[in-house]
């Protein structure tokens, strides 16, 4: 009996153990199934959230996506997905410059027992996606259309200004007033009158002679053939037909003109539109950095919390010496450029060493460099401004005398290529083996890079005599070698690289041109006498601009200013120049991107396009 009982007990124990094993196995299988259902739900949430982002129904970062995927007597399976910004270091290989283009999608999949809400299983999946804006010239992917673009649009009136280097929109009687010392290269649109070379104390006859001589020496039949330093290459478009006097002046300069019914304009400055901003519509909101009333010895640039580098000032802003701005200055009052060593440049999406911060950086749009109510350029300034400038009222000033620092005169020339590095610099690679031992940095010297019959001076920041490279201030892309020359830099200058829009423009005259009328009369008489003698000897005559640029021809006039020393004459080389920056896509305000919207056959292409760059489960 005892043996029988032991056998029965052993049998029961084995049976119980087997049942326990089966129950455990069944429970494990159920748990695995529930985990799998929750994980698949989380994955479904990612897919649904991403699909919503790629449609016009996405409302932005505060949007959520939720869905009940399965509901029956045994399971309730659902998902819920949210969007958030990506922080620094969250994804390997993503730089801080690229962070604003990334969005994290976090999806939680949940299994819940129908009979007990406390019995649940959750799984989490996180995907990080990157905005891939559809820019002109891109490779068109499957499911996309070539006409789709996510670029936001400028106003029609501002778009009309972009073909011009300078646009003046005010209805005041004079839209543009300037004297020797200014050069505007490229098309100009003027709402009203043009006044030029009217501040000097010369007779109308001498003034006419100077304009004619400039046209003969530097003018050409086409604007592209105008020779530097012609002051106004044109063509000029007027909304109001120019007077006979203005027509005569332009004819003397060989500058072409026309009238147009276009009415370009810039949006009025409203600082409230810049205090907060988005890189792309529906994306994260960033806050611009507020500025004090003056800047000195500082560098302002984009950061993780201010990725476009927007800096605002409510009131006036004085920009003093050694100021570098990479981004956009927005000033509700007047911005005054006083100091030396100043560089203000719209953010160009390049990081350290000139490496693109984003793919296709050269095709990305840029905001203006300066947006202000008015702008004043001091004659003592030494500044380079690269990017669109939008001024409500008047842009005025300039008029720095042409002088050089006290360094060695030199003349080094040859051929060179160039490429931008981290703003505000570019590297110029000189060909051959020029000796650069006499060239110093810190902007004391400058290199001229030719562009057809024109070109541009770039101040030299540093020199590498071994590598034969120059680090210069300014953005230049020149893959094909062009002619260069190195010379002493101007002590004071303002280079504006547009497009520039203002109410009107009033540029000051260089003081060294302020000779008394009797001296102009005597100088002109000497020039005529010399040319008569040269012609009688069958020798080439001397142009009037070349004559007054030679200080030797002014020494006997008894007028003691810098121009009548052994170095300086009255030069046409400008100390204030306005030149275009072709190929740049300018957006007058944020956001830079807005989701493409279309109907009909192209409706499937509506919305943004995103690329999954990181995927993690159960984090």
KENU-791195 format. One line per field, with one value per residue (C-alpha): residue number from 0; residue in one letter; x, y, z. Coordinates in steps of 0.1 Angstrom, whole numbers. Example, Ala and Ser with C-alpha at 12.3 -4.5 7.8 and 13.67 -1.06 7.14 Angstrom:
residues 2
num	(0; 1)
residuo	(a; s)
x	(123; 137)
y	(-45; -11)
z	(78; 71)
This chain:
residues 619
num	(0; 1; 2; 3; 4; 5; 6; 7; 8; 9; 10; 11; 12; 13; 14; 15; 16; 17; 18; 19; 20; 21; 22; 23; 24; 25; 26; 27; 28; 29; 30; 31; 32; 33; 34; 35; 36; 37; 38; 39; 40; 41; 42; 43; 44; 45; 46; 47; 48; 49; 50; 51; 52; 53; 54; 55; 56; 57; 58; 59; 60; 61; 62; 63; 64; 65; 66; 67; 68; 69; 70; 71; 72; 73; 74; 75; 76; 77; 78; 79; 80; 81; 82; 83; 84; 85; 86; 87; 88; 89; 90; 91; 92; 93; 94; 95; 96; 97; 98; 99; 100; 101; 102; 103; 104; 105; 106; 107; 108; 109; 110; 111; 112; 113; 114; 115; 116; 117; 118; 119; 120; 121; 122; 123; 124; 125; 126; 127; 128; 129; 130; 131; 132; 133; 134; 135; 136; 137; 138; 139; 140; 141; 142; 143; 144; 145; 146; 147; 148; 149; 150; 151; 152; 153; 154; 155; 156; 157; 158; 159; 160; 161; 162; 163; 164; 165; 166; 167; 168; 169; 170; 171; 172; 173; 174; 175; 176; 177; 178; 179; 180; 181; 182; 183; 184; 185; 186; 187; 188; 189; 190; 191; 192; 193; 194; 195; 196; 197; 198; 199; 200; 201; 202; 203; 204; 205; 206; 207; 208; 209; 210; 211; 212; 213; 214; 215; 216; 217; 218; 219; 220; 221; 222; 223; 224; 225; 226; 227; 228; 229; 230; 231; 232; 233; 234; 235; 236; 237; 238; 239; 240; 241; 242; 243; 244; 245; 246; 247; 248; 249; 250; 251; 252; 253; 254; 255; 256; 257; 258; 259; 260; 261; 262; 263; 264; 265; 266; 267; 268; 269; 270; 271; 272; 273; 274; 275; 276; 277; 278; 279; 280; 281; 282; 283; 284; 285; 286; 287; 288; 289; 290; 291; 292; 293; 294; 295; 296; 297; 298; 299; 300; 301; 302; 303; 304; 305; 306; 307; 308; 309; 310; 311; 312; 313; 314; 315; 316; 317; 318; 319; 320; 321; 322; 323; 324; 325; 326; 327; 328; 329; 330; 331; 332; 333; 334; 335; 336; 337; 338; 339; 340; 341; 342; 343; 344; 345; 346; 347; 348; 349; 350; 351; 352; 353; 354; 355; 356; 357; 358; 359; 360; 361; 362; 363; 364; 365; 366; 367; 368; 369; 370; 371; 372; 373; 374; 375; 376; 377; 378; 379; 380; 381; 382; 383; 384; 385; 386; 387; 388; 389; 390; 391; 392; 393; 394; 395; 396; 397; 398; 399; 400; 401; 402; 403; 404; 405; 406; 407; 408; 409; 410; 411; 412; 413; 414; 415; 416; 417; 418; 419; 420; 421; 422; 423; 424; 425; 426; 427; 428; 429; 430; 431; 432; 433; 434; 435; 436; 437; 438; 439; 440; 441; 442; 443; 444; 445; 446; 447; 448; 449; 450; 451; 452; 453; 454; 455; 456; 457; 458; 459; 460; 461; 462; 463; 464; 465; 466; 467; 468; 469; 470; 471; 472; 473; 474; 475; 476; 477; 478; 479; 480; 481; 482; 483; 484; 485; 486; 487; 488; 489; 490; 491; 492; 493; 494; 495; 496; 497; 498; 499; 500; 501; 502; 503; 504; 505; 506; 507; 508; 509; 510; 511; 512; 513; 514; 515; 516; 517; 518; 519; 520; 521; 522; 523; 524; 525; 526; 527; 528; 529; 530; 531; 532; 533; 534; 535; 536; 537; 538; 539; 540; 541; 542; 543; 544; 545; 546; 547; 548; 549; 550; 551; 552; 553; 554; 555; 556; 557; 558; 559; 560; 561; 562; 563; 564; 565; 566; 567; 568; 569; 570; 571; 572; 573; 574; 575; 576; 577; 578; 579; 580; 581; 582; 583; 584; 585; 586; 587; 588; 589; 590; 591; 592; 593; 594; 595; 596; 597; 598; 599; 600; 601; 602; 603; 604; 605; 606; 607; 608; 609; 610; 611; 612; 613; 614; 615; 616; 617; 618)
residuo	(x; x; x; x; x; x; x; x; x; x; x; x; x; x; x; x; x; x; x; x; x; x; x; x; x; x; x; x; x; x; x; x; x; x; x; x; x; x; x; x; x; x; x; x; x; x; x; x; x; x; x; x; x; x; x; x; x; x; x; x; x; x; x; x; x; x; x; x; x; x; x; x; x; x; x; x; x; x; x; x; x; x; x; x; x; x; x; x; x; x; x; x; x; x; x; x; x; x; x; x; x; x; x; x; x; x; x; x; x; x; x; x; x; x; x; x; x; x; x; x; x; x; x; x; x; x; x; x; x; x; x; x; x; x; x; x; x; x; x; x; x; x; x; x; x; x; x; x; x; x; x; x; x; x; x; x; x; x; x; x; x; x; x; x; x; x; x; x; x; x; x; x; x; x; x; x; x; x; x; x; x; x; x; x; x; x; x; x; x; x; x; x; x; x; x; x; x; x; x; x; x; x; x; x; x; x; x; x; x; x; x; x; x; x; x; x; x; x; x; x; x; x; x; x; x; x; x; x; x; x; x; x; x; x; x; x; x; x; x; x; x; x; x; x; x; x; x; x; x; x; x; x; x; x; x; x; x; x; x; x; x; x; x; x; x; x; x; x; x; x; x; x; x; x; x; x; x; x; x; x; x; x; x; x; x; x; x; x; x; x; x; x; x; x; x; x; x; x; x; x; x; x; x; x; x; x; x; x; x; x; x; x; x; x; x; x; x; x; x; x; x; x; x; x; x; x; x; x; x; x; x; x; x; x; x; x; x; x; x; x; x; x; x; x; x; x; x; x; x; x; x; x; x; x; x; x; x; x; x; x; x; x; x; x; x; x; x; x; x; x; x; x; x; x; x; x; x; x; x; x; x; x; x; x; x; x; x; x; x; x; x; x; x; x; x; x; x; x; x; x; x; x; x; x; x; x; x; x; x; x; x; x; x; x; x; x; x; x; x; x; x; x; x; x; x; x; x; x; x; x; x; x; x; x; x; x; x; x; x; x; x; x; x; x; x; x; x; x; x; x; x; x; x; x; x; x; x; x; x; x; x; x; x; x; x; x; x; x; x; x; x; x; x; x; x; x; x; x; x; x; x; x; x; x; x; x; x; x; x; x; x; x; x; x; x; x; x; x; x; x; x; x; x; x; x; x; x; x; x; x; x; x; x; x; x; x; x; x; x; x; x; x; x; x; x; x; x; x; x; x; x; x; x; x; x; x; x; x; x; x; x; x; x; x; x; x; x; x; x; x; x; x; x; x; x; x; x; x; x; x; x; x; x; x; x; x; x; x; x; x; x; x; x; x; x; x; x; x; x; x; x; x; x; x; x; x; x; x; x; x; x; x; x; x; x; x; x; x; x; x; x; x; x; x; x; x; x; x; x; x; x; x; x; x; x; x; x; x; x)
x	(0; 28; 44; 12; 7; 42; 37; 4; 21; 50; 26; 6; 38; 50; 16; 15; 49; 40; 9; 30; 54; 25; 10; 43; 49; 14; 19; 53; 37; 9; 35; 55; 24; 14; 49; 49; 15; 26; 58; 40; 16; 45; 60; 26; 25; 58; 46; 13; 31; 56; 28; 10; 42; 44; 9; -6; -27; 3; -2; 33; 53; 23; 5; -2; -11; -31; -50; -67; -52; -70; -99; -116; -125; -88; -69; -70; -40; -33; -5; 2; 29; 43; 69; 98; 130; 163; 189; 227; 243; 211; 220; 256; 269; 244; 260; 244; 239; 217; 196; 168; 161; 155; 124; 121; 89; 82; 56; 42; 24; 1; -16; -44; -65; -102; -111; -86; -71; -43; -30; -10; 22; 39; 67; 84; 99; 117; 126; 145; 137; 153; 136; 148; 135; 127; 149; 152; 178; 174; 172; 135; 127; 99; 65; 77; 72; 98; 76; 72; 92; 91; 107; 86; 77; 86; 60; 55; 68; 100; 106; 106; 136; 159; 171; 186; 218; 201; 164; 152; 115; 107; 86; 109; 124; 159; 162; 199; 226; 263; 297; 331; 341; 310; 306; 274; 278; 248; 212; 196; 159; 150; 116; 124; 154; 192; 217; 254; 287; 269; 287; 321; 329; 335; 317; 291; 316; 343; 316; 305; 341; 347; 316; 325; 361; 349; 325; 352; 378; 357; 323; 312; 282; 270; 269; 290; 318; 319; 354; 361; 360; 332; 308; 275; 275; 238; 214; 192; 154; 133; 96; 96; 112; 146; 150; 171; 200; 200; 197; 228; 247; 240; 249; 282; 289; 276; 252; 220; 186; 149; 116; 94; 59; 72; 69; 94; 93; 105; 82; 82; 104; 83; 106; 78; 79; 115; 113; 104; 107; 106; 131; 102; 65; 51; 86; 101; 99; 131; 137; 159; 187; 181; 210; 222; 225; 260; 284; 322; 348; 323; 312; 275; 267; 240; 236; 215; 188; 191; 200; 195; 215; 187; 197; 172; 175; 145; 158; 191; 222; 258; 283; 318; 352; 360; 325; 316; 280; 270; 233; 207; 206; 171; 169; 137; 157; 189; 219; 252; 284; 312; 342; 370; 373; 336; 320; 282; 272; 240; 244; 255; 251; 288; 306; 342; 367; 340; 323; 286; 266; 238; 238; 236; 244; 250; 214; 198; 180; 194; 178; 190; 222; 205; 169; 165; 145; 176; 213; 243; 278; 306; 334; 358; 343; 361; 333; 321; 284; 274; 238; 206; 200; 164; 161; 127; 141; 175; 208; 234; 270; 302; 326; 358; 389; 411; 441; 464; 480; 517; 530; 553; 540; 540; 526; 522; 500; 492; 463; 444; 414; 392; 367; 347; 356; 338; 322; 333; 364; 375; 408; 426; 450; 477; 492; 529; 554; 549; 570; 545; 570; 562; 524; 510; 475; 450; 435; 465; 466; 439; 438; 419; 402; 391; 356; 356; 362; 355; 363; 364; 389; 391; 410; 437; 433; 463; 491; 506; 538; 545; 512; 508; 474; 456; 428; 405; 374; 344; 327; 342; 337; 362; 370; 386; 417; 414; 438; 447; 468; 478; 481; 478; 442; 421; 423; 385; 358; 324; 316; 280; 272; 235; 208; 201; 166; 161; 137; 164; 202; 224; 261; 286; 314; 350; 364; 396; 376; 365; 389; 379; 365; 396; 418; 395; 397; 435; 438; 416; 436; 469; 453; 442; 476; 494; 471; 475; 512; 510; 487; 511; 538; 516; 516; 486; 465; 459; 424; 410; 405; 441; 453; 437; 447; 484; 494; 522; 496; 481; 512; 514; 478; 486; 459; 472; 451; 462; 457; 486; 513; 536; 511; 475; 457; 420; 413; 382; 388; 358; 357; 320; 310; 277; 280; 256; 260; 245; 231; 219; 183; 171; 140; 129; 116; 111; 101; 124; 103; 66; 51; 42; 5; -11; -42; -51; -24; 2; -17; 3; 34; 19; 35; 71; 95; 113; 141; 145; 180; 178; 155; 155; 132; 124; 145)
y	(0; 23; 17; 23; 56; 66; 58; 77; 107; 107; 105; 134; 154; 147; 156; 188; 198; 191; 213; 240; 239; 241; 269; 288; 280; 293; 324; 330; 326; 350; 376; 372; 377; 407; 422; 416; 432; 462; 465; 462; 489; 512; 506; 513; 546; 557; 549; 568; 598; 600; 597; 626; 647; 642; 655; 690; 677; 678; 707; 708; 698; 698; 673; 638; 606; 579; 549; 517; 490; 459; 455; 421; 399; 391; 422; 460; 472; 509; 534; 570; 591; 625; 649; 666; 685; 667; 678; 680; 646; 627; 613; 603; 622; 651; 684; 712; 731; 703; 698; 722; 699; 669; 658; 629; 608; 588; 561; 540; 508; 494; 461; 461; 433; 438; 425; 445; 479; 474; 444; 460; 458; 488; 491; 522; 530; 563; 574; 605; 620; 647; 673; 671; 703; 702; 728; 738; 716; 686; 650; 641; 610; 584; 598; 634; 659; 682; 712; 707; 732; 737; 772; 799; 827; 864; 891; 899; 935; 923; 896; 924; 940; 909; 914; 947; 954; 985; 994; 1027; 1029; 1063; 1089; 1117; 1138; 1122; 1084; 1082; 1109; 1102; 1116; 1102; 1074; 1053; 1024; 1005; 974; 959; 969; 997; 1006; 1042; 1054; 1090; 1111; 1105; 1131; 1125; 1144; 1176; 1183; 1193; 1229; 1226; 1244; 1225; 1224; 1207; 1183; 1174; 1169; 1145; 1124; 1123; 1112; 1085; 1072; 1072; 1055; 1030; 1029; 1003; 995; 967; 967; 935; 953; 983; 986; 989; 1015; 1030; 1044; 1033; 1003; 1000; 996; 1020; 1015; 1046; 1046; 1084; 1094; 1111; 1148; 1159; 1167; 1132; 1116; 1137; 1126; 1089; 1093; 1108; 1078; 1054; 1040; 1027; 1034; 1027; 1033; 1006; 1003; 979; 991; 970; 975; 960; 950; 976; 967; 952; 939; 918; 896; 886; 881; 844; 824; 790; 775; 757; 763; 741; 733; 743; 779; 797; 830; 858; 873; 908; 933; 963; 997; 992; 963; 963; 935; 907; 878; 869; 837; 809; 786; 756; 779; 805; 784; 812; 837; 864; 893; 921; 956; 977; 1012; 1023; 1002; 1013; 988; 997; 981; 944; 931; 900; 890; 857; 859; 887; 921; 934; 970; 990; 1023; 1033; 1010; 1029; 1013; 1031; 1009; 991; 953; 949; 919; 913; 884; 864; 828; 807; 772; 765; 751; 749; 746; 755; 721; 723; 722; 707; 688; 712; 742; 765; 760; 768; 802; 830; 857; 893; 904; 936; 947; 983; 1015; 1034; 1029; 1052; 1044; 1064; 1077; 1061; 1026; 996; 971; 943; 935; 904; 896; 913; 947; 959; 995; 1013; 1048; 1062; 1045; 1073; 1081; 1067; 1092; 1079; 1094; 1070; 1064; 1035; 1023; 1030; 997; 987; 993; 962; 947; 909; 894; 861; 836; 822; 801; 806; 788; 799; 785; 792; 826; 853; 839; 824; 809; 821; 797; 815; 796; 794; 804; 841; 855; 866; 875; 912; 907; 910; 902; 920; 937; 959; 944; 932; 909; 918; 889; 897; 890; 899; 936; 940; 922; 927; 936; 911; 923; 898; 885; 861; 848; 813; 818; 781; 770; 802; 808; 839; 839; 868; 885; 877; 849; 839; 807; 806; 771; 783; 804; 841; 870; 885; 913; 922; 958; 979; 979; 1011; 1024; 1030; 1015; 999; 970; 962; 930; 930; 931; 964; 979; 1013; 1042; 1063; 1064; 1095; 1088; 1114; 1129; 1121; 1153; 1151; 1159; 1192; 1215; 1251; 1261; 1281; 1250; 1229; 1255; 1257; 1219; 1215; 1242; 1224; 1191; 1207; 1224; 1191; 1171; 1197; 1193; 1155; 1155; 1178; 1152; 1123; 1109; 1094; 1120; 1116; 1111; 1136; 1108; 1097; 1133; 1142; 1108; 1118; 1139; 1154; 1173; 1188; 1199; 1233; 1242; 1252; 1229; 1209; 1177; 1141; 1139; 1163; 1143; 1119; 1091; 1103; 1120; 1121; 1084; 1069; 1037; 1036; 1035; 1027; 999; 981; 948; 919; 883; 863; 828; 835; 827; 854; 851; 883; 867; 834; 806; 796; 766; 759; 726; 722; 720; 708; 692; 669; 647; 662; 660; 630; 652; 677; 682; 680; 651; 634; 608; 584; 587; 568; 540; 527; 503; 501; 531)
z	(0; 9; -25; -42; -24; -32; -69; -70; -52; -76; -105; -92; -86; -121; -135; -114; -125; -161; -157; -141; -170; -195; -177; -176; -212; -221; -200; -216; -250; -241; -229; -260; -281; -261; -264; -301; -305; -285; -305; -338; -326; -318; -352; -367; -348; -363; -398; -392; -376; -405; -431; -414; -414; -452; -457; -454; -425; -401; -377; -364; -333; -310; -332; -320; -338; -321; -333; -319; -341; -327; -303; -295; -266; -260; -269; -271; -290; -297; -304; -296; -313; -305; -320; -304; -312; -315; -290; -294; -293; -296; -330; -340; -369; -368; -361; -342; -375; -387; -356; -366; -396; -375; -356; -332; -334; -302; -305; -276; -285; -258; -253; -226; -213; -221; -187; -167; -177; -152; -172; -199; -219; -235; -261; -273; -307; -315; -350; -360; -393; -413; -435; -471; -487; -523; -538; -575; -592; -569; -580; -582; -561; -568; -558; -562; -590; -605; -601; -563; -541; -504; -506; -490; -514; -511; -517; -554; -548; -531; -557; -583; -565; -567; -602; -592; -573; -558; -556; -542; -536; -520; -539; -527; -555; -555; -553; -556; -550; -552; -561; -569; -545; -551; -576; -582; -604; -620; -627; -606; -602; -592; -583; -589; -599; -601; -590; -595; -592; -580; -547; -562; -566; -603; -632; -652; -681; -660; -645; -680; -691; -661; -669; -706; -699; -674; -701; -728; -705; -686; -705; -730; -752; -728; -690; -689; -706; -684; -669; -632; -616; -638; -611; -626; -649; -652; -669; -649; -648; -639; -629; -638; -671; -664; -672; -702; -678; -664; -698; -709; -678; -685; -721; -712; -689; -716; -690; -706; -691; -696; -679; -664; -649; -622; -586; -565; -528; -495; -466; -439; -409; -381; -354; -339; -370; -361; -323; -327; -359; -375; -399; -417; -412; -384; -371; -337; -327; -319; -302; -317; -295; -283; -286; -267; -283; -295; -305; -301; -303; -305; -327; -332; -350; -351; -321; -313; -298; -325; -356; -382; -362; -360; -337; -330; -316; -306; -313; -329; -332; -334; -349; -338; -344; -346; -350; -369; -374; -391; -395; -397; -379; -375; -362; -356; -358; -376; -379; -380; -392; -375; -367; -385; -389; -394; -412; -414; -435; -440; -428; -458; -442; -441; -410; -400; -429; -455; -451; -459; -427; -448; -481; -510; -489; -519; -530; -497; -492; -471; -450; -454; -436; -424; -420; -406; -406; -418; -423; -419; -431; -414; -435; -409; -413; -426; -433; -455; -457; -476; -482; -489; -471; -466; -455; -450; -452; -463; -467; -464; -457; -470; -485; -471; -486; -506; -483; -476; -444; -439; -452; -481; -516; -537; -568; -569; -596; -613; -614; -585; -575; -544; -522; -491; -457; -424; -425; -430; -447; -480; -491; -522; -537; -557; -586; -592; -564; -557; -528; -501; -475; -478; -475; -440; -428; -406; -436; -444; -479; -503; -532; -564; -581; -616; -630; -667; -670; -633; -601; -564; -536; -507; -476; -466; -430; -430; -453; -457; -478; -478; -491; -512; -498; -485; -460; -471; -457; -479; -497; -531; -552; -581; -592; -625; -622; -627; -626; -593; -579; -544; -532; -501; -489; -485; -450; -449; -471; -471; -495; -498; -517; -524; -534; -516; -512; -496; -497; -511; -512; -504; -505; -493; -514; -505; -488; -509; -540; -524; -543; -547; -581; -590; -585; -607; -633; -631; -631; -661; -680; -672; -685; -717; -723; -717; -740; -768; -766; -766; -796; -815; -808; -820; -784; -766; -747; -709; -697; -672; -645; -649; -648; -615; -600; -604; -573; -593; -614; -583; -563; -579; -569; -533; -519; -491; -485; -486; -524; -532; -514; -531; -528; -534; -561; -568; -576; -592; -572; -549; -511; -512; -535; -541; -560; -566; -553; -581; -575; -540; -531; -508; -485; -470; -438; -420; -424; -452; -461; -465; -474; -510; -517; -549; -562; -590; -604; -582; -550; -538; -538; -513; -479; -468; -475; -446; -444; -415; -402; -369; -354; -319; -301; -264; -254)
